[in-house]
């Protein structure tokens, strides 16, 4: 007689699903990561700005404490997967419309226990000499990270596979199959993949799976725009966020700008916003003439009304787990670890003896 090793299928290879798969694999689980894309991080994750921070949160909110824990989890992940952070950059510079507002903003986060420094215009210009309209005062958040979320998802999946996990890309999950009120498999095309536990981390795609089971999760989406601009030289070294612009530069020179987005039915609107913001960028920064808009992509971020993520087994179907929420890039390592620990605990309790 041998102990049965339950099969865990993770649906969605965004950064959260990739982090879950990684954490399950390094704990010895029989885990399969499935995604309709052809690589990890190719969905909403690939359209994320990639700012790992607490400073954009609001001290006192329930989510603020969660963000702090999540950022600490990133530091732990850097220790065990240093190559995944080889291209990450540290530090963010933020300022409000007035020096008084910036000072109040910085003090609020200081009182909450975060490392935030106030910088004079002169110091700011020494750090970022290409800022044309330097404010009198800026807040410096040195522990923030800027990284490529899609690449991190790829690196997490590679580490998961090295630890014994498996993947299936280019495969769309159409339905979750059940038997006696319990997960039994996942319908993919004309086949069914047997599963003892299914983890739903496919962002907006989750609702299609839960609708088939008559389950309402309360998940909605919030669109955000990510703009990429080609640039052939270093311009800025930190994330910059002012009243008019939120921008960072990747190691390949690409300038990335994050922007809130409200659709108006015009399919050309993202590109038009990108061209308008290029004029703002040239006003705010000393840019070379050849900077051009490369892409304007909308990411439908999965959100809940209370702004908090969801992690846990659903009551309607046994062994069906939900792991989704915004900001997924910030929360992913923490959600990956917590989800894996909970699943492994349940897996251990449910393990049965089966013949060879």
C-alpha positions as CSV (number, residue, x, y, z in Angstrom):
1,X,0.0,0.0,0.0
2,X,1.2,3.5,-0.8
3,X,0.0,6.9,0.2
4,X,-2.0,8.7,-2.5
5,X,-0.4,12.0,-3.7
6,X,-3.3,14.3,-4.6
7,X,-3.0,16.2,-7.9
8,X,-3.3,19.9,-7.6
9,X,-4.1,21.9,-10.7
10,X,-3.5,25.7,-10.7
11,X,-5.5,27.6,-13.3
12,X,-3.9,30.8,-14.4
13,X,-0.2,31.5,-14.9
14,X,-0.2,35.1,-14.0
15,X,2.1,36.2,-11.2
16,X,-0.2,34.9,-8.5
17,X,-0.7,31.5,-10.1
18,X,3.0,31.2,-10.8
19,X,3.9,32.1,-7.2
20,X,1.4,29.5,-5.9
21,X,2.8,26.8,-8.2
22,X,6.3,27.6,-7.2
23,X,5.5,27.4,-3.5
24,X,3.6,24.1,-4.0
25,X,6.4,22.6,-6.0
26,X,9.2,23.4,-3.6
27,X,7.0,21.7,-0.9
28,X,6.9,18.5,-3.0
29,X,3.3,18.7,-4.2
30,X,2.1,17.1,-7.5
31,X,1.2,20.4,-9.1
32,X,0.2,21.3,-12.7
33,X,0.0,24.9,-13.8
34,X,-2.4,25.5,-16.7
35,X,-2.9,28.6,-18.8
36,X,-4.5,29.5,-22.1
37,X,-1.5,31.7,-23.0
38,X,1.8,30.3,-24.3
39,X,4.0,31.6,-21.4
40,X,3.6,32.6,-17.8
41,X,2.7,36.3,-17.2
42,X,1.3,36.9,-20.6
43,X,-2.1,38.2,-19.4
44,X,-2.9,41.0,-17.0
45,X,0.5,40.4,-15.3
46,X,2.3,41.4,-18.5
47,X,0.4,44.8,-18.5
48,X,1.3,45.7,-14.9
49,X,3.6,48.6,-14.1
50,X,5.7,46.5,-11.7
51,X,6.0,48.8,-8.6
52,X,6.5,46.8,-5.4
53,X,5.6,49.3,-2.6
54,X,3.6,50.2,0.5
55,X,3.8,53.9,0.0
56,X,0.8,54.0,-2.5
57,X,-1.4,52.4,0.3
58,X,-3.2,54.3,3.0
59,X,-2.0,53.8,6.6
60,X,-4.8,52.5,8.8
61,X,-6.5,50.5,6.0
62,X,-6.7,46.8,6.3
63,X,-4.9,46.5,3.0
64,X,-1.9,48.5,4.2
65,X,-0.8,45.9,6.7
66,X,-1.2,43.3,4.1
67,X,0.9,45.2,1.6
68,X,3.6,45.6,4.3
69,X,3.6,41.8,4.9
70,X,3.7,41.3,1.1
71,X,6.7,43.6,0.6
72,X,8.6,41.7,3.3
73,X,7.8,38.5,1.5
74,X,9.5,39.9,-1.6
75,X,12.7,40.4,0.4
76,X,12.6,36.8,1.4
77,X,12.0,35.7,-2.2
78,X,15.0,37.7,-3.3
79,X,17.2,35.7,-1.0
80,X,16.2,32.3,-2.5
81,X,15.7,33.4,-6.1
82,X,18.3,36.2,-6.6
83,X,18.6,35.7,-10.4
84,X,14.9,36.6,-10.7
85,X,15.7,40.1,-9.4
86,X,18.8,40.7,-11.4
87,X,17.1,43.5,-13.4
88,X,15.1,45.0,-10.5
89,X,15.7,48.6,-9.5
90,X,15.3,50.2,-6.0
91,X,13.7,53.4,-4.9
92,X,10.8,55.7,-5.7
93,X,10.5,59.5,-5.7
94,X,7.1,61.0,-5.1
95,X,5.7,64.5,-4.8
96,X,2.4,66.2,-4.5
97,X,1.1,69.5,-5.9
98,X,2.7,71.5,-3.0
99,X,5.6,71.0,-0.6
100,X,3.2,71.0,2.3
101,X,1.2,68.1,0.8
102,X,4.4,66.2,0.1
103,X,5.6,66.7,3.7
104,X,2.2,65.6,5.1
105,X,2.2,62.5,2.8
106,X,5.7,61.5,3.9
107,X,5.0,62.0,7.7
108,X,1.9,59.9,7.4
109,X,3.9,56.9,6.1
110,X,6.7,57.6,8.6
111,X,4.3,57.3,11.5
112,X,3.1,54.0,10.0
113,X,6.6,52.7,10.3
114,X,7.8,53.0,6.7
115,X,11.3,54.3,5.6
116,X,10.6,57.6,3.9
117,X,13.0,60.5,3.4
118,X,12.2,64.1,2.4
119,X,14.5,65.4,-0.3
120,X,15.1,69.0,-1.3
121,X,15.0,70.1,-4.9
122,X,18.7,70.2,-5.1
123,X,19.1,66.6,-3.8
124,X,16.3,65.4,-6.1
125,X,18.0,67.0,-9.1
126,X,21.3,65.3,-8.1
127,X,19.5,62.0,-8.1
128,X,17.5,62.6,-11.3
129,X,19.1,65.4,-13.3
130,X,16.7,65.0,-16.2
131,X,13.7,66.2,-14.3
132,X,12.8,69.6,-15.9
133,X,10.3,70.8,-13.3
134,X,11.7,69.5,-10.0
135,X,9.5,70.2,-7.0
136,X,10.7,72.0,-3.9
137,X,10.3,68.8,-1.9
138,X,10.0,65.1,-2.8
139,X,9.5,61.9,-0.7
140,X,12.0,59.2,-1.3
141,X,10.9,55.6,-0.6
142,X,14.2,53.6,-0.8
143,X,12.8,50.1,-0.2
144,X,10.4,50.2,-3.2
145,X,11.2,47.8,-6.1
146,X,10.6,48.2,-9.9
147,X,10.6,45.0,-11.8
148,X,9.1,43.2,-14.8
149,X,6.1,41.2,-13.5
150,X,5.9,39.0,-16.6
151,X,9.5,38.0,-16.3
152,X,9.2,37.3,-12.6
153,X,6.2,35.0,-13.4
154,X,8.4,33.1,-15.9
155,X,11.2,32.8,-13.4
156,X,8.9,31.5,-10.7
157,X,7.5,28.9,-13.1
158,X,11.0,27.8,-14.2
159,X,11.9,27.3,-10.5
160,X,8.7,25.4,-10.0
161,X,9.4,23.0,-12.9
162,X,13.0,22.5,-11.6
163,X,11.4,21.5,-8.2
164,X,9.2,18.9,-9.9
165,X,6.1,20.9,-11.0
166,X,4.6,20.7,-14.4
167,X,3.0,23.1,-16.9
168,X,0.4,23.0,-19.7
169,X,0.3,26.2,-21.8
170,X,-2.0,27.0,-24.7
171,X,-4.8,25.1,-22.9
172,X,-8.1,26.7,-21.9
173,X,-10.0,25.4,-18.9
174,X,-13.8,25.3,-19.8
175,X,-15.3,23.8,-16.7
176,X,-14.5,22.3,-13.3
177,X,-15.9,18.8,-12.9
178,X,-17.2,17.5,-9.6
179,X,-18.3,14.2,-8.1
180,X,-20.4,14.1,-4.9
181,X,-19.8,17.8,-4.2
182,X,-16.1,17.5,-4.6
183,X,-13.6,18.5,-7.3
184,X,-12.8,15.6,-9.6
185,X,-11.2,17.3,-12.6
186,X,-10.9,20.1,-15.1
187,X,-12.4,20.1,-18.5
188,X,-9.8,21.2,-21.1
189,X,-10.9,21.0,-24.7
190,X,-12.4,17.5,-25.2
191,X,-10.4,16.0,-22.3
192,X,-10.6,16.0,-18.6
193,X,-7.6,16.5,-16.4
194,X,-8.0,14.6,-13.1
195,X,-7.6,16.8,-10.1
196,X,-8.0,16.4,-6.4
197,X,-7.7,20.2,-5.8
198,X,-8.2,23.0,-8.2
199,X,-6.8,26.5,-7.5
200,X,-8.4,29.3,-9.5
201,X,-6.0,32.2,-10.0
202,X,-6.9,33.2,-13.5
203,X,-8.0,36.7,-12.7
204,X,-11.0,37.8,-14.6
205,X,-11.2,34.4,-16.2
206,X,-12.3,32.9,-12.9
207,X,-15.9,34.0,-13.2
208,X,-16.5,31.8,-16.2
209,X,-15.4,28.7,-14.2
210,X,-17.5,29.6,-11.2
211,X,-20.6,30.5,-13.2
212,X,-20.7,26.9,-14.4
213,X,-21.0,25.8,-10.8
214,X,-23.5,28.5,-9.8
215,X,-21.0,30.2,-7.6
216,X,-20.9,34.0,-7.4
217,X,-17.5,35.3,-6.1
218,X,-18.2,39.0,-6.4
219,X,-15.2,39.5,-8.6
220,X,-15.2,42.5,-10.9
221,X,-12.5,44.2,-13.0
222,X,-10.9,47.6,-13.0
223,X,-9.0,48.7,-16.2
224,X,-5.6,50.3,-16.1
225,X,-3.4,51.5,-19.0
226,X,0.2,50.6,-19.4
227,X,2.2,52.6,-22.0
228,X,5.6,51.7,-23.3
229,X,7.9,54.1,-25.0
230,X,11.1,53.3,-26.9
231,X,14.1,55.1,-25.6
232,X,17.8,54.4,-26.5
233,X,19.5,55.9,-23.5
234,X,19.2,56.0,-19.7
235,X,16.9,58.8,-18.5
236,X,15.8,58.0,-15.0
237,X,17.1,55.7,-12.2
238,X,14.0,55.6,-9.9
239,X,10.3,55.3,-10.2
240,X,8.9,58.9,-10.4
241,X,5.4,59.8,-9.4
242,X,4.1,63.4,-9.5
243,X,0.7,65.0,-10.1
244,X,1.0,64.5,-13.9
245,X,3.1,61.4,-14.4
246,X,3.9,58.0,-13.0
247,X,7.0,56.6,-14.9
248,X,9.9,54.2,-14.6
249,X,12.6,53.0,-17.0
250,X,13.4,49.3,-17.7
251,X,16.9,48.1,-18.1
252,X,16.5,47.9,-21.9
253,X,15.7,51.6,-22.0
254,X,11.9,51.3,-22.3
255,X,10.0,54.0,-20.5
256,X,6.9,52.6,-18.8
257,X,4.0,54.9,-17.8
258,X,1.0,53.8,-15.7
259,X,-2.3,55.5,-16.1
260,X,-5.9,55.0,-14.9
261,X,-8.3,54.3,-17.7
262,X,-12.0,54.8,-18.4
263,X,-13.2,53.4,-21.7
264,X,-15.4,55.6,-23.9
265,X,-16.0,53.2,-26.8
266,X,-13.1,54.6,-28.9
267,X,-10.7,51.7,-29.7
268,X,-8.0,54.3,-30.5
269,X,-8.3,55.9,-27.0
270,X,-5.3,54.1,-25.4
271,X,-3.0,55.2,-28.2
272,X,-4.4,58.8,-28.1
273,X,-3.7,58.9,-24.3
274,X,-0.2,57.6,-25.0
275,X,0.5,60.4,-27.5
276,X,-0.9,63.0,-25.1
277,X,1.2,61.7,-22.2
278,X,4.3,61.7,-24.4
279,X,3.9,65.5,-24.6
280,X,3.6,65.6,-20.8
281,X,6.8,63.4,-20.5
282,X,8.7,65.9,-22.7
283,X,7.5,68.7,-20.5
284,X,8.4,67.0,-17.3
285,X,11.7,65.3,-18.4
286,X,14.6,66.1,-20.6
287,X,14.0,63.4,-23.2
288,X,15.8,62.6,-26.4
289,X,13.8,63.5,-29.6
290,X,13.5,59.9,-30.7
291,X,11.3,58.7,-27.8
292,X,8.2,57.1,-29.4
293,X,5.1,55.2,-28.2
294,X,5.6,51.5,-28.7
295,X,2.4,50.1,-27.2
296,X,-0.7,51.0,-25.2
297,X,-2.2,48.0,-23.4
298,X,-5.2,47.8,-21.1
299,X,-5.1,45.4,-18.2
300,X,-8.3,44.3,-16.6
301,X,-7.3,44.1,-13.0
302,X,-9.4,41.7,-10.8
303,X,-10.9,43.4,-7.8
304,X,-13.4,43.0,-5.1
305,X,-15.6,45.8,-3.6
306,X,-13.6,45.9,-0.4
307,X,-10.3,46.2,-2.2
308,X,-8.9,43.0,-0.5
309,X,-7.8,39.8,-2.2
310,X,-9.5,36.4,-1.7
311,X,-7.6,33.3,-0.6
312,X,-9.4,30.2,0.6
313,X,-11.4,27.1,-0.1
314,X,-14.9,27.8,-1.4
315,X,-17.8,26.3,0.7
316,X,-19.9,25.4,-2.3
317,X,-17.5,22.7,-3.7
318,X,-15.0,20.8,-1.7
319,X,-11.3,21.3,-2.6
320,X,-12.0,24.3,-4.9
321,X,-9.6,27.1,-3.9
322,X,-9.9,30.8,-4.9
323,X,-6.7,33.0,-5.0
324,X,-7.1,36.3,-6.7
325,X,-7.0,40.0,-6.0
326,X,-5.4,43.4,-6.7
327,X,-2.6,44.5,-6.5
328,X,-1.6,41.0,-7.6
329,X,2.0,41.9,-8.4
330,X,2.6,43.2,-4.9
331,X,0.7,40.4,-3.2
332,X,1.9,37.5,-5.3
333,X,4.7,36.0,-3.2
334,X,2.7,36.3,0.0
335,X,-0.4,34.8,-1.6
336,X,1.7,32.1,-3.1
337,X,3.2,31.1,0.2
338,X,-0.1,31.3,2.3
339,X,-2.1,29.5,-0.4
340,X,0.5,26.7,-0.6
341,X,0.6,26.2,3.1
342,X,-3.2,26.0,3.4
343,X,-3.5,23.6,0.5
344,X,-0.6,21.4,1.8
345,X,-2.3,21.2,5.2
346,X,-5.6,20.1,3.7
347,X,-3.8,17.7,1.4
348,X,-2.1,16.0,4.3
349,X,-5.4,15.6,6.1
350,X,-7.1,14.2,3.1
351,X,-4.4,11.8,2.0
352,X,-5.6,8.2,1.6
353,X,-4.0,4.8,1.2
354,X,-4.2,3.4,-2.3
355,X,-2.6,0.3,-3.8
356,X,0.5,0.5,-6.1
